[in-house]
Each structure stands twice: as structure tokens, then as C-alpha cells.
């Protein structure tokens, strides 16, 4: 069995950091804005502030993980967060 070239592993981790990190921070921000017990405008502002931390942590996770498959974990976490964050739109879309 041949080993994956180093450039392909780096490309995968970079894509996981950029794309997966963005999707995770976007979904986490939407989820947080939905569940905060504030006025909608205030909830969006308060939820947007930690988005920078979420994105930074996802990027660090992508390059600190043991293998490239684990680097994509934030993207897997983005799906349930997005479902919570966008449930009214999802229900309208499904109806």
C-alpha cells in the first residue's frame, strides 16, 4: 500500500482548515444566535463575536490533529449546529 504524498495531506488539511473552519464558525454562530435569550438583533451581535475564536480553533484543530480525516471533524460538527441555527428556514424548505 502506498503512502499519500505529503503535498496532498497538506492540501487536505488546508482545505479542512479553510472550508471546514468557515462552515463550523458560520453554523456555530447561527446556532448561538438562535438559542441566546436576547432580542434578535442583540443575539446576532453577541453570537458574531465568538465566531473569530471558533474559526481560529477550527484552523488550529485541522493542523494539530493526528491525521487528515480527523482534521475534517469541525465540518461534521457543523451539520447539527446548522440544523439548530437554521431550523425555521429548514422547516419552510421541507414543507
Number of C-alpha atoms within 10 A of each C-alpha: 3 4 5 8 8 9 9 11 14 13 12 17 25 18 16 26 26 16 16 25 28 22 23 25 26 21 24 26 25 22 22 22 23 18 12 14 10 12 9 12 9 13 18 18 12 16 18 19 11 15 20 14 12 20 22 16 15 27 23 14 20 26 17 13 14 10 12 19 13 16 25 22 18 25 20 13 15 20 15 14 21 21 16 18 21 15 14 11 11 13 10 8 8 7 6
